[in-house]
Amino acid sequence: MRQLVGVVGFRGYSGAELVKILAAHRRVEPVLLEHGQDGDDPRPFRLPKGLLKIPCRPELVAEHSLAAVFLATPPEVSMELTRPLLETGAKVIDLSGAFRLRTAERYAHWYKEQHTDAGLLAEAVYGLPEFYREQIRGARLISNPGCYPTAANLAIRPLIRSGLLDRSRGLICDAKSGVSGAGRKPSLKTSFCEVTENFSLYSILNHRHVPEVLLNSGLEEEEFSFTAHLLPVDRGILETIYCRTSVGKTTEDLLSAYRQEYAAEPFIRIYPQGHMPDLLSVAHTNFCDIGVTVAPASGRVVVASAIDNLVKGAAGQAIQNMNLCMGFAETEGLL
């Protein structure tokens, strides 16, 4: 029998992606949890027919024995709902930034808002399976990573751990995302006429995803420069990372570090020398594709990291986390 799992925020882009993947999952069945003004959306997604839909109330979550609840909601809504949902016995997988930064002080600094349930910050496990798989297995609250930090951390940390990165030269991450990364709420910046035939940057020097990279890659803030750009496409993230290695190191040296780090990872694909990933390579998949090129004479390094922001950057990774904490095969529903 398939276990029931709830989705709050199922009318957003990430929430709808969650429902679509969960509906094809062999071990669980999605339940649509209505919250706030969900029912007033004049442009509902075409979701699979026949799914149970109930109000998002703790007593109903308990009554229907939901094993887990996904929160594809703004941070303030996640803070409101998480503790009552945990008290029902359900595991909570939060796709917002509410529980990613570990301290209320850091959250206030980067999100410019006060955290309303700081007591849960110490409990939340950062849900990047390639780094924290064993902690995720035993967690009841998982904080799904941001899309930009997922691509960045998976590309950067192997270089830090290998000792191949010349950290005195700093690291630049030039990140581009499809428009769905901004969410479904209408805004001038993401309207068709502003986005089409255009390419723009935003949140310069204070993007809220920066601390996620610092906390999980091993970099210090003074070493890291990050700029986000908006691409005129619906989905996908491509990050081009510029750094330095020791003079004389080769592309194969860095590729060996990546292969050693990710040899057993089902969702990381390392490209052979001379090849780099692009958006179409990862669209509608849970893969992170990584390629690297080195100039041995100067030590200059270019790394490319590509993901689908709605899958490995959101819904797919959330389901990967669910699989781990509920004891399913990690790849279930994703391959």
PAZAPA-4460 file (N, C-alpha, C; in steps of 0.05 Angstrom, whole numbers, plus 32768, in hexadecimal, padded with zeros to 4 digits):
% residues 335
    n_x    n_y    n_z   ca_x   ca_y   ca_z    c_x    c_y    c_z   seq   type   mol
   8011   7FE8   8000   8000   8000   8000   8012   8019   8000     1      M     A
   800B   802C   7FEF   801A   8045   7FEE   8014   8057   8006     2      R     A
   8028   8062   8012   8025   8074   8029   801C   8090   801F     3      Q     A
   800C   809E   802F   8003   80B8   8028   8017   80CD   8030     4      L     A
   801D   80E0   801E   802E   80F7   8025   8020   8110   801B     5      V     A
   8022   8125   802A   8014   813E   8023   8026   8152   8015     6      G     A
   8019   8163   8005   8027   8179   7FF8   8018   8193   7FFD     7      V     A
   8025   81A5   800B   801A   81C0   800F   8028   81D3   7FFA     8      V     A
   8018   81E3   7FED   8023   81F4   7FD8   8024   81E7   7FBD     9      G     A
   8011   81D5   7FB9   8012   81C4   7FA0   800B   81D5   7F87    10      F     A
   8002   81ED   7F8A   7FFC   81FE   7F72   8014   820E   7F69    11      R     A
   802A   820E   7F79   8042   821B   7F6F   8052   8209   7F5D    12      G     A
   8066   8214   7F50   8076   8204   7F3D   8083   81EC   7F4A    13      Y     A
   8091   81F0   7F61   809E   81D9   7F6E   808A   81C6   7F7A    14      S     A
   8074   81D0   7F85   805F   81BF   7F90   8052   81AE   7F7B    15      G     A
   804C   81BA   7F64   8040   81AA   7F4E   8053   8195   7F43    16      A     A
   806D   819C   7F42   8081   8188   7F3A   8082   8171   7F4E    17      E     A
   8080   8177   7F68   807F   8162   7F7C   8068   814F   7F78    18      L     A
   8050   815B   7F73   8038   814A   7F70   803B   8138   7F57    19      V     A
   8046   8143   7F42   8049   8133   7F29   805C   811B   7F2E    20      K     A
   8072   8120   7F3C   8085   810A   7F41   807A   80F6   7F55    21      I     A
   806E   8100   7F6A   8063   80EF   7F7E   804C   80DD   7F74    22      L     A
   803D   80E8   7F61   8026   80D8   7F56   8030   80BF   7F47    23      A     A
   8049   80C0   7F3E   8054   80A9   7F30   8066   8097   7F42    24      A     A
   8069   809F   7F5B   807A   8091   7F6E   806C   8077   7F77    25      H     A
   807B   8062   7F79   806E   8048   7F7F   8069   8044   7F9D    26      R     A
   8075   8054   7FAE   8072   804F   7FCB   8060   8063   7FDA    27      R     A
   805A   8079   7FCD   804A   808D   7FDA   8034   8098   7FC8    28      V     A
   8020   80A5   7FD4   800B   80B2   7FC5   8007   80CE   7FD0    29      E     A
   8007   80E2   7FBE   8005   80FE   7FC8   7FE9   8106   7FD0    30      P     A
   7FE8   8116   7FE5   7FCF   8122   7FEF   7FD3   8140   7FEC    31      V     A
   7FBF   814E   7FE0   7FC1   816B   7FDD   7FB7   8178   7FF6    32      L     A
   7FC8   8188   8003   7FC1   8196   801C   7FBC   81B3   8016    33      L     A
   7FA3   81BC   8018   7F9B   81D7   8013   7FA3   81E9   802B    34      E     A
   7FAF   8200   8025   7FB7   8212   803A   7FB2   822F   8031    35      H     A
   7FA8   8240   8042   7FA5   825C   803C   7F93   8261   8025    36      G     A
   7F9D   8270   8011   7F8E   8278   7FFA   7F91   8265   7FE2    37      Q     A
   7F9B   824C   7FE7   7F9F   823A   7FD1   7F87   8237   7FBF    38      D     A
   7F6F   8235   7FCB   7F57   8230   7FBC   7F4E   8247   7FAB    39      G     A
   7F5B   825F   7FAF   7F53   8276   7F9F   7F64   827A   7F86    40      D     A
   7F77   8268   7F81   7F89   826B   7F6A   7F78   8269   7F50    41      D     A
   7F79   827F   7F40   7F69   827E   7F27   7F75   826E   7F11    42      P     A
   7F8E   8265   7F15   7F9C   8256   7EFF   7FA7   823C   7F0A    43      R     A
   7F96   822A   7F13   7FA0   8212   7F1F   7FAF   8200   7F0B    44      P     A
   7FC4   81F2   7F15   7FD2   81DF   7F04   7FC0   81C7   7EFE    45      F     A
   7FC6   81BB   7EE7   7FB8   81A1   7EE1   7FC6   818B   7EF0    46      R     A
   7FBC   8185   7F07   7FC8   8170   7F18   7FBB   8155   7F12    47      L     A
   7FC8   813F   7F19   7FBC   8125   7F15   7FA0   8124   7F21    48      P     A
   7F8E   8117   7F14   7F72   8114   7F1E   7F70   80FF   7F33    49      K     A
   7F5C   8102   7F44   7F56   80EE   7F58   7F66   80F0   7F72    50      G     A
   7F77   8104   7F75   7F86   8107   7F8E   7F75   8112   7FA4    51      L     A
   7F7A   8108   7FBC   7F6D   8111   7FD4   7F76   812E   7FDA    52      L     A
   7F63   8140   7FE0   7F69   815B   7FE7   7F5B   8162   8001    53      K     A
   7F6B   816B   8015   7F60   8171   802F   7F6C   818B   8039    54      I     A
   7F5F   8199   804C   7F6C   81B0   8058   7F85   81A8   8067    55      P     A
   7F99   81BA   8067   7FB2   81B5   8075   7FAE   81BC   8093    56      C     A
   7FA2   81A9   80A1   7F9E   81AC   80BE   7FAB   8193   80CC    57      R     A
   7FBA   8198   80E2   7FC8   8181   80EF   7FB6   816A   80F5    58      P     A
   7F9D   816F   80FE   7F8C   8159   8106   7F84   8148   80EE    59      E     A
   7F82   8154   80D6   7F7C   8145   80BE   7F94   8136   80B3    60      L     A
   7FAC   8142   80B6   7FC5   8135   80AF   7FC8   811C   80C0    61      V     A
   7FC2   811E   80DA   7FC3   8107   80EC   7FAE   80F2   80E5    62      A     A
   7F95   80FC   80E0   7F7F   80E9   80DA   7F85   80D9   80C1    63      E     A
   7F92   80E5   80AD   7F98   80D6   8094   7FB3   80C8   8095    64      H     A
   7FC1   80CA   80AC   7FDA   80BC   80B0   7FEF   80C3   809B    65      S     A
   7FF2   80DD   8095   8006   80E4   8081   8021   80DF   808C    66      L     A
   8032   80D1   807D   804C   80CA   8086   8060   80E1   8084    67      A     A
   805B   80F3   8071   806C   810A   806D   805C   8120   8060    68      A     A
   8066   8138   8064   8059   8150   8058   806F   8161   804B    69      V     A
   806B   8168   8032   807D   817A   8024   8072   8196   8026    70      F     A
   8083   81AA   802C   807A   81C5   802E   8087   81D5   8017    71      L     A
   8078   81D9   8002   8082   81EA   7FEB   8076   8205   7FEF    72      A     A
   807E   8212   8004   8071   822B   800E   8086   8240   8013    73      T     A
   807D   8259   8016   8090   826E   801F   809B   8268   803B    74      P     A
   80B2   8273   8042   80BE   826D   805C   80AC   8272   8074    75      P     A
   809D   8288   8073   808C   828E   808A   8076   827A   808E    76      E     A
   806C   826E   8078   8057   825A   807A   8063   8240   8084    77      V     A
   807B   8239   807B   8089   8221   8085   808E   8223   80A3    78      S     A
   8096   823A   80AD   809A   823E   80CA   8080   823A   80D9    79      M     A
   806A   8243   80CE   8050   8240   80DA   8047   8223   80DC    80      E     A
   804C   8214   80C7   8040   81F9   80C4   8052   81E3   80CF    81      L     A
   806C   81E6   80D0   807E   81CF   80D4   807A   81C2   80EF    82      T     A
   807A   81D2   8105   8078   81C5   811F   805E   81B6   8123    83      R     A
   8046   81C2   811C   802D   81B3   811F   802D   8199   810E    84      P     A
   8039   819A   80F6   803A   8182   80E6   804C   816D   80F2    85      L     A
   8063   8175   80FD   8075   8162   8109   8067   8154   8121    86      L     A
   8056   8163   812F   8048   8158   8147   8034   8142   813F    87      E     A
   802C   8141   8126   801A   812B   811D   8029   8111   8118    88      T     A
   8044   8113   8118   8055   80FB   8112   805E   80FA   80F5    89      G     A
   8055   810D   80E5   805E   810E   80C9   807A   811A   80C7    90      A     A
   808A   8110   80B5   80A3   811D   80AE   809D   8135   809D    91      K     A
   80AD   814A   809F   80A9   8163   8090   80C2   8168   807F    92      V     A
   80BD   816C   8065   80D2   8173   8052   80CB   818F   8047    93      I     A
   80DA   81A3   8050   80D4   81BE   804A   80E5   81C8   8032    94      D     A
   80D7   81D2   801E   80E5   81DC   8006   80EC   81FA   8007    95      L     A
   80E4   8207   801D   80EA   8224   801F   8105   8227   802D    96      S     A
   810D   8240   8031   8126   8245   8040   8123   8247   805D    97      G     A
   810C   823F   8068   8106   8244   8085   811A   8238   8098    98      A     A
   8125   8220   8091   8135   8211   80A4   8151   820B   8099    99      F     A
   815A   8219   8086   8174   8212   8079   818C   821E   8087   100      R     A
   8189   8233   8096   81A1   8243   809E   81AA   823E   80BB   101      L     A
   819C   822D   80CA   81A6   8222   80E4   81A5   8235   80FC   102      R     A
   81A6   824F   80F8   81A2   8261   810F   818F   8277   8107   103      T     A
   8181   8281   811B   816E   8297   8117   817C   82B1   810E   104      A     A
   8195   82B5   8119   81A4   82CD   8112   81AC   82CC   80F4   105      E     A
   81B5   82B6   80EB   81BC   82B4   80CE   81A4   82B7   80BC   106      R     A
   818D   82AB   80C5   8175   82AE   80B5   816C   82CC   80B4   107      Y     A
   816D   82DA   80CA   8165   82F6   80CA   8177   8307   80B8   108      A     A
   8191   8300   80B9   81A4   830F   80A9   819F   830C   808B   109      H     A
   819A   82F4   8081   8198   82EF   8065   817B   82F1   805A   110      W     A
   8168   82EB   806A   814C   82EC   8061   813E   8306   8069   111      Y     A
   814B   8316   807A   8140   8330   8082   8125   832D   8091   112      K     A
   8121   8316   809E   8109   8311   80AD   8111   8302   80C6   113      E     A
   8101   8304   80DB   8106   82F5   80F3   80FB   82D8   80F0   114      Q     A
   8109   82C5   80FB   8100   82A9   80FA   80EC   82A5   8110   115      H     A
   80D5   8299   810A   80C0   8296   811E   80BF   827B   812C   116      T     A
   80D1   8268   8124   80D3   824F   8132   80F0   8246   8132   117      D     A
   8101   8256   813F   811D   8251   813F   8125   8237   814D   118      A     A
   8113   822C   815E   8119   8214   816C   811C   81FC   815A   119      G     A
   8111   81FD   8142   8114   81E7   812F   812D   81E8   811D   120      L     A
   813B   81FF   811E   8152   8202   810C   8168   81ED   8112   121      L     A
   816C   81E8   812C   8181   81D5   8133   817A   81B8   812B   122      A     A
   8160   81B2   812A   8157   8197   8123   8158   8192   8105   123      E     A
   8152   81A6   80F5   814F   81A2   80D8   8169   8198   80CC   124      A     A
   8166   8184   80BB   817D   8179   80AC   817C   8185   8090   125      V     A
   8193   818E   8087   8196   819A   806C   8194   8183   8058   126      Y     A
   8181   8184   8046   817A   816D   8035   8189   816B   801B   127      G     A
   81A4   816C   801D   81B4   8166   8005   81BF   814A   8008   128      L     A
   81B2   8136   7FFC   81B9   811A   8002   81D6   8113   7FFD   129      P     A
   81E2   811F   7FE9   81FE   8118   7FE3   8211   8120   7FF9   130      E     A
   8208   8132   800B   8219   813B   8021   820F   812F   803C   131      F     A
   81F5   812D   803F   81EA   8127   805A   81D7   810F   805A   132      Y     A
   81DD   80FB   804B   81CA   80E5   8047   81C3   80D7   8061   133      R     A
   81D7   80D2   8072   81D1   80C3   808B   81C0   80D4   809E   134      E     A
   81C5   80EE   80A0   81B5   80FF   80B1   8198   8100   80A7   135      Q     A
   8195   8100   808D   817A   8102   8081   816A   80E9   8087   136      I     A
   8177   80D2   8087   8169   80B8   808D   815A   80B9   80A7   137      R     A
   8165   80C6   80BB   8159   80C6   80D6   814A   80DF   80DD   138      G     A
   8146   80F1   80C9   813B   810B   80CF   811C   810B   80CE   139      A     A
   8110   811D   80DE   80F3   8121   80DB   80ED   813C   80CF   140      R     A
   8101   814E   80CE   80FF   8168   80C1   8117   816C   80AE   141      L     A
   8111   816E   8094   8126   8171   8080   8122   818B   8072   142      I     A
   8137   819B   8071   8136   81B5   8063   8142   81B1   8047   143      S     A
   8131   81B1   8033   813A   81AD   8018   814B   81C4   800F   144      N     A
   8162   81BF   8002   8174   81D5   7FFA   8168   81E7   7FE5   145      P     A
   8172   81FF   7FE3   816B   8210   7FCD   8176   8206   7FB3   146      G     A
   816B   820F   7F9D   8174   8205   7F82   8190   820E   7F7B   147      C     A
   8196   8228   7F7E   81B1   8231   7F79   81C6   8223   7F8A   148      Y     A
   81C1   8221   7FA5   81D5   8214   7FB5   81D9   81F6   7FAF   149      P     A
   81C4   81E9   7FA6   81C8   81CD   7F9E   81DD   81CA   7F88   150      T     A
   81D9   81D9   7F73   81EC   81D8   7F5D   8208   81E1   7F65   151      A     A
   8209   81F6   7F76   8223   8201   7F7E   8232   81EF   7F91   152      A     A
   8224   81E5   7FA6   8232   81D4   7FB9   823C   81BA   7FAD   153      N     A
   822C   81AE   7F9C   8234   8195   7F90   824D   8199   7F7E   154      L     A
   8250   81B1   7F73   8267   81B6   7F62   8280   81BF   7F72   155      A     A
   827B   81CD   7F88   8291   81DA   7F97   829E   81C8   7FAC   156      I     A
   828D   81B9   7FBC   8299   81AC   7FD3   82AE   8197   7FCC   157      R     A
   82AB   8187   7FB6   82C1   8175   7FB0   82DC   8182   7FAB   158      P     A
   82DB   819B   7FA0   82F5   81A9   7F9D   8300   81B2   7FB7   159      L     A
   82EF   81BA   7FCA   82F8   81C2   7FE4   8304   81AA   7FF3   160      I     A
   82F6   8194   7FF2   82FE   817C   8001   8317   816F   7FF5   161      R     A
   831B   8172   7FDB   8333   8166   7FCF   834C   8176   7FD3   162      S     A
   8349   818F   7FDC   8360   81A1   7FDF   836B   81AC   7FC4   163      G     A
   835C   81A8   7FAE   8365   81B1   7F94   835F   81CE   7F8F   164      L     A
   834D   81DA   7F9F   8345   81F6   7F9A   8359   8209   7FA7   165      L     A
   8363   821C   7F98   8374   8232   7FA3   8361   8246   7FAF   166      D     A
   835C   8244   7FC9   8348   8255   7FD5   8350   8272   7FD8   167      R     A
   836A   8277   7FD6   8373   8293   7FD8   836A   82A4   7FC1   168      S     A
   8362   8297   7FAB   8359   82A6   7F93   833B   82AA   7F92   169      R     A
   832C   829F   7FA5   830F   82A2   7FA5   8301   8291   7F91   170      G     A
   82E7   8292   7F91   82D6   8282   7F7F   82BE   8293   7F77   171      L     A
   82B8   8293   7F5D   82A2   82A2   7F52   828D   828E   7F47   172      I     A
   8274   8292   7F4F   825E   8281   7F45   824B   8293   7F35   173      C     A
   824A   828E   7F1C   8239   829D   7F09   8221   828B   7F03   174      D     A
   820A   8291   7F10   81F3   827E   7F10   81DC   8289   7F00   175      A     A
   81CF   8278   7EF0   81B8   8280   7EDF   81A2   826C   7EE4   176      K     A
   8189   8277   7EE6   8172   8266   7EEC   815B   826D   7EDA   177      S     A
   814B   8259   7ED4   8131   825D   7EC6   811E   826B   7ED8   178      G     A
   8109   8277   7ECC   80F6   8289   7EDA   80E6   827A   7EEF   179      V     A
   80E1   8260   7EED   80D1   8252   7F01   80DE   8253   7F1C   180      S     A
   80F9   8259   7F1D   8106   825B   7F37   80FC   8272   7F48   181      G     A
   80EF   8285   7F3B   80E4   829C   7F4A   80C8   8296   7F56   182      A     A
   80BE   827E   7F51   80A3   8278   7F5B   808D   8280   7F48   183      G     A
   8074   827A   7F50   805D   827E   7F3E   804F   8298   7F43   184      R     A
   8054   82A5   7F59   8046   82BE   7F60   804D   82D3   7F4A   185      K     A
   8039   82DF   7F3E   803E   82F3   7F29   804F   830A   7F33   186      P     A
   8062   8313   7F22   8071   832B   7F27   807A   8338   7F0D   187      S     A
   8080   8351   7F0E   8089   835F   7EF5   80A3   8353   7EEB   188      L     A
   80B6   834D   7EFD   80D0   8344   7EF5   80CF   8329   7EE6   189      K     A
   80BB   8318   7EEC   80B9   82FE   7EDF   80A3   82FD   7ECB   190      T     A
   8097   8313   7EC4   8083   8313   7EAF   8090   830E   7E93   191      S     A
   8080   8305   7E81   808A   82FD   7E66   809A   8314   7E59   192      F     A
   808F   832C   7E59   809C   8342   7E4A   80B6   834A   7E57   193      C     A
   80B9   8346   7E71   80D3   834C   7E7E   80E8   8337   7E7A   194      E     A
   80DF   831E   7E77   80F2   8308   7E77   80FA   8300   7E5A   195      V     A
   80E7   82FF   7E48   80EE   82F6   7E2D   8102   8308   7E1F   196      T     A
   8114   82FC   7E11   812A   830B   7E03   813A   831C   7E16   197      E     A
   813C   8313   7E2F   814B   8322   7E43   815D   8310   7E53   198      N     A
   816F   831C   7E62   8181   830D   7E74   8189   8320   7E8A   199      F     A
   8183   831A   7EA3   8187   832E   7EB8   8193   8321   7ED1   200      S     A
   819F   8331   7EE2   81AA   8328   7EFB   819B   8334   7F12   201      L     A
   819C   8328   7F2A   818C   8331   7F41   8199   8329   7F5B   202      Y     A
   8190   8335   7F71   819A   8330   7F8C   81B9   8330   7F8D   203      S     A
   81C4   8345   7F82   81E2   8347   7F80   81EE   8349   7F9C   204      I     A
   8201   8338   7FA2   8211   8337   7FBB   8201   8331   7FD4   205      L     A
   81E7   832C   7FD2   81D8   8325   7FEB   81C2   8310   7FE5   206      N     A
   81C7   82FE   7FD2   81B4   82E9   7FCD   81B1   82D7   7FE5   207      H     A
   8198   82D1   7FEC   8193   82C1   8004   819D   82A4   8002   208      R     A
   81A4   829B   7FEB   81AF   8280   7FE8   81CD   827E   7FEE   209      H     A
   81DB   8295   7FF0   81F8   8295   7FF5   81FF   8286   800E   210      V     A
   81F1   828B   8025   81FA   827D   803E   81F7   825F   803C   211      P     A
   81E5   8255   802C   81E2   8237   8028   81FB   822C   801B   212      E     A
   8207   823B   8009   8220   8232   7FFC   8236   8232   8010   213      V     A
   8238   8248   801F   824E   824A   8033   824C   8235   8048   214      L     A
   8234   8230   8052   8231   821D   8068   8237   8200   8060   215      L     A
   8234   81FA   8047   8235   81DE   803E   824C   81D7   802B   216      N     A
   825A   81EC   8021   8271   81E7   8010   828C   81E8   801E   217      S     A
   828D   81F7   8034   82A6   81FC   8042   82B3   8216   803B   218      G     A
   82A7   8226   802A   82B2   8240   8023   82AB   8255   8038   219      L     A
   82BC   826A   803A   82B6   8282   804A   82AA   8297   8038   220      E     A
   829B   82AA   8044   828D   82BE   8034   82A0   82CF   8023   221      E     A
   82B8   82D5   802E   82CB   82E6   801F   82D7   82D8   8007   222      E     A
   82D4   82BD   8006   82DF   82AE   7FEF   82CC   82AB   7FD8   223      E     A
   82B2   82B2   7FDD   829D   82A9   7FCA   828E   82C1   7FBF   224      F     A
   828C   82C2   7FA5   827C   82D7   7F97   8266   82C8   7F87   225      S     A
   824D   82D0   7F8B   8236   82C3   7F7F   8224   82D8   7F72   226      F     A
   821D   82D3   7F59   8209   82E5   7F4C   81F5   82D3   7F3D   227      T     A
   81DB   82D9   7F43   81C5   82CB   7F36   81BA   82DA   7F1E   228      A     A
   81B3   82CB   7F09   81A9   82D7   7EF1   818F   82C9   7EE9   229      H     A
   817D   82D7   7EDC   8164   82CD   7ED3   8164   82C7   7EB5   230      L     A
   8161   82AE   7EAE   8160   82A6   7E92   8144   82A7   7E87   231      L     A
   8140   82AC   7E6E   8126   82AC   7E62   811D   8290   7E5A   232      P     A
   811E   827D   7E6D   8115   8262   7E69   8104   825A   7E81   233      V     A
   80F5   8244   7E7F   80E3   823E   7E96   80F1   8230   7EAC   234      D     A
   8105   821E   7EA7   8111   820F   7EBC   812E   8209   7EB6   235      R     A
   813D   8203   7ECB   8159   81FC   7EC8   816C   8210   7ED5   236      G     A
   8182   8205   7EE0   8197   8216   7EEB   81B2   820D   7EDF   237      I     A
   81C2   8220   7ED7   81DD   821B   7ECE   81EF   822F   7EDD   238      L     A
   8202   8223   7EEB   8215   8234   7EFA   8231   8230   7EEF   239      E     A
   823E   8246   7EE8   8259   8245   7EDF   826B   8250   7EF5   240      T     A
   827D   823F   7EFF   828D   8245   7F16   82AA   8249   7F0E   241      I     A
   82B6   8260   7F16   82D1   8267   7F0E   82E2   8267   7F28   242      Y     A
   82F8   8258   7F27   830A   8256   7F3D   8326   824F   7F33   243      C     A
   8339   824A   7F46   8354   8244   7F3F   835D   822A   7F4D   244      R     A
   836E   821B   7F40   837C   8205   7F4C   839A   820A   7F4A   245      T     A
   83AA   81F8   7F54   83C7   81FB   7F52   83D0   81F9   7F35   246      S     A
   83E4   8209   7F2E   83EF   8208   7F13   83F9   81EB   7F0E   247      V     A
   83F3   81E0   7EF7   83FB   81C5   7EF0   83E6   81B0   7EF4   248      G     A
   83D1   81B7   7F03   83BB   81A4   7F06   83AA   81A3   7EED   249      K     A
   839F   818C   7EE6   8392   8188   7ECD   8374   8184   7ED1   250      T     A
   8365   8185   7EBB   8349   817F   7EBC   8344   8163   7EC8   251      T     A
   8355   8150   7EC0   8351   8135   7ECA   8355   8133   7EE8   252      E     A
   8367   8144   7EF4   836B   8145   7F11   8350   814C   7F1F   253      D     A
   8343   8161   7F15   832A   816A   7F21   8314   8156   7F1C   254      L     A
   8313   814B   7F04   82FE   8137   7EFE   8301   811F   7F11   255      L     A
   831A   8117   7F17   831F   8101   7F29   8313   8106   7F45   256      S     A
   8316   8120   7F4D   830B   8127   7F67   82ED   8125   7F67   257      A     A
   82E0   812E   7F52   82C3   812B   7F50   82BA   810E   7F4E   258      Y     A
   82C8   80FF   7F3F   82C0   80E2   7F3C   82C3   80D4   7F56   259      R     A
   82D8   80DA   7F65   82DC   80CD   7F7F   82C6   80D5   7F93   260      Q     A
   82BF   80EE   7F93   82AA   80F8   7FA5   828F   80EC   7F9F   261      E     A
   8288   80E9   7F85   826D   80E3   7F7D   826A   80C7   7F70   262      Y     A
   827D   80B6   7F74   827E   809C   7F67   8264   808C   7F6B   263      A     A
   8258   808E   7F83   8241   807E   7F89   8227   808E   7F88   264      A     A
   8227   80A7   7F7E   8210   80B8   7F7F   81FE   80B3   7F66   265      E     A
   81E5   80AD   7F6A   81D3   80A6   7F53   81CB   80BF   7F43   266      P     A
   81CD   80D7   7F4F   81C2   80EE   7F41   81D8   8103   7F3A   267      F     A
   81F1   80FB   7F3B   8207   810D   7F32   8214   8101   7F1A   268      I     A
   8216   8111   7F05   8223   8107   7EEC   823B   811A   7EE7   269      R     A
   8253   810E   7EE6   826B   811D   7EE0   8272   811A   7EC3   270      I     A
   8275   8130   7EB5   827A   812F   7E98   8298   8129   7E92   271      Y     A
   829E   811B   7E7D   82BA   8116   7E76   82C7   812F   7E6C   272      P     A
   82E1   812F   7E6C   82F1   8146   7E63   82E8   814F   7E48   273      Q     A
   82E5   816A   7E45   82DD   8175   7E2C   82BF   8179   7E28   274      G     A
   82B0   8171   7E3C   8292   8173   7E3B   8287   8183   7E53   275      H     A
   8272   8192   7E4E   8265   81A1   7E62   8247   819E   7E61   276      M     A
   823A   819F   7E78   821C   819C   7E79   820E   81B5   7E6F   277      P     A
   81F4   81B1   7E68   81E3   81C8   7E61   81C8   81C3   7E6D   278      D     A
   81B5   81D5   7E69   819B   81D3   7E76   818B   81BB   7E6C   279      L     A
   818C   81B7   7E52   817C   81A1   7E47   8185   8186   7E51   280      L     A
   819E   8184   7E59   81A8   816A   7E63   819B   8161   7E7D   281      S     A
   8191   8175   7E8C   8186   816E   7EA7   8168   8174   7EA9   282      V     A
   815C   8180   7E95   8140   8188   7E97   812E   8170   7E9E   283      A     A
   811C   8174   7EB1   8109   8160   7EBA   8117   8147   7EC6   284      H     A
   812F   814A   7ED1   813D   8134   7EDE   8146   813D   7EFA   285      T     A
   814F   812A   7F0A   815A   8130   7F24   8178   812F   7F24   286      N     A
   8184   8132   7F0D   81A1   8131   7F0B   81AE   814C   7F10   287      F     A
   81C6   814C   7F1B   81D8   8162   7F1A   81F0   815A   7F08   288      C     A
   81F4   8169   7EF2   8209   8163   7EDF   8220   8177   7EE3   289      D     A
   8238   816C   7EE5   8250   817D   7EEA   8265   8178   7ED6   290      I     A
   8271   818E   7ECB   8288   818C   7EB9   829D   81A0   7EC2   291      G     A
   82B6   819B   7EBB   82CC   81AC   7EC4   82E2   81AE   7EAE   292      V     A
   82EE   81C5   7EAD   8304   81CA   7E9A   831A   81D9   7EA9   293      T     A
   8333   81D1   7EA6   834A   81DE   7EB4   835E   81E7   7E9F   294      V     A
   836A   81FF   7EA4   8381   8208   7E94   839A   8203   7EA5   295      A     A
   83A9   81EE   7EA1   83BF   81E7   7EB2   83D4   81FD   7EB6   296      P     A
   83D9   820C   7EA0   83EF   8220   7EA2   83E8   8237   7EB5   297      A     A
   83CF   823D   7EB9   83C7   8253   7ECB   83B8   824A   7EE3   298      S     A
   83AE   8231   7EE3   839E   8228   7EF9   8381   8231   7EF9   299      G     A
   8379   823E   7EE3   835D   8247   7EE1   834A   822F   7EDD   300      R     A
   8333   8230   7EEB   8320   821B   7EEB   8304   8226   7EE4   301      V     A
   82F6   8217   7ED3   82DA   821D   7ECE   82CA   8203   7ED3   302      V     A
   82B7   8206   7EE5   82A5   81EF   7EEB   8289   81F7   7EE3   303      V     A
   827B   81E4   7ED6   825E   81E9   7ED0   824E   81D4   7EDF   304      A     A
   8238   81DE   7EEC   8226   81CD   7EFB   820A   81D3   7EF2   305      S     A
   81FB   81BF   7EEA   81E0   81C3   7EDF   81CC   81B1   7EED   306      A     A
   81B5   81BD   7EF4   819E   81AE   7F00   8184   81B9   7EF4   307      I     A
   816F   81A9   7EF8   8154   81B4   7EF4   814B   81C0   7F0E   308      D     A
   8146   81DA   7F0F   8140   81E7   7F28   8126   81DD   7F35   309      N     A
   8114   81D1   7F26   80FB   81C7   7F31   80FD   81AA   7F3A   310      L     A
   8112   819C   7F32   8115   8180   7F38   812C   817D   7F4D   311      V     A
   8145   817A   7F43   815B   8178   7F57   815D   8191   7F68   312      K     A
   8153   81A8   7F5E   8154   81C0   7F6E   813C   81C4   7F80   313      G     A
   8128   81B2   7F7F   8110   81B5   7F90   8102   819A   7F94   314      A     A
   80EE   8194   7F83   80DD   817D   7F87   80EB   8162   7F86   315      A     A
   80FC   815E   7F73   810A   8145   7F71   811C   813F   7F88   316      G     A
   812B   8153   7F91   813C   8150   7FA8   812B   814B   7FC1   317      Q     A
   8114   8159   7FC3   8103   8154   7FDA   80F9   8137   7FDB   318      A     A
   80F3   812C   7FC4   80EB   8110   7FC3   8103   80FD   7FC8   319      I     A
   811A   8104   7FBF   8132   80F5   7FC6   8136   80F5   7FE5   320      Q     A
   8131   810B   7FF2   8132   810C   800F   811C   80FB   801C   321      N     A
   8104   80FD   8011   80EE   80EC   801B   80F5   80CF   8019   322      M     A
   8100   80C7   8003   8107   80AB   7FFF   811B   80A2   8015   323      N     A
   812E   80B3   801B   8142   80AC   802F   8136   80AA   804B   324      L     A
   8126   80BE   8053   811C   80BE   806E   8105   80AA   8073   325      C     A
   80F9   80A1   805D   80E3   808D   8060   80ED   8071   8059   326      M     A
   8107   806E   8054   8112   8053   8050   810D   8047   8035   327      G     A
   8107   8057   8021   8103   804D   8005   811E   804E   7FF7   328      F     A
   811F   8041   7FE0   8137   8045   7FCE   8139   8062   7FC7   329      A     A
   8151   806D   7FC9   8156   808A   7FC5   814C   8093   7FAA   330      E     A
   814E   8082   7F96   8147   808A   7F7A   812A   8085   7F73   331      T     A
   811A   807A   7F86   80FE   8074   7F81   80EF   808C   7F77   332      E     A
   80E2   8089   7F60   80D2   809E   7F54   80E1   80B3   7F45   333      G     A
   80FC   80B1   7F45   810D   80C6   7F39   811E   80BC   7F22   334      L     A
   811F   80A1   7F1E   812E   8096   7F08   811B   8083   7EF8   335      L     A
***
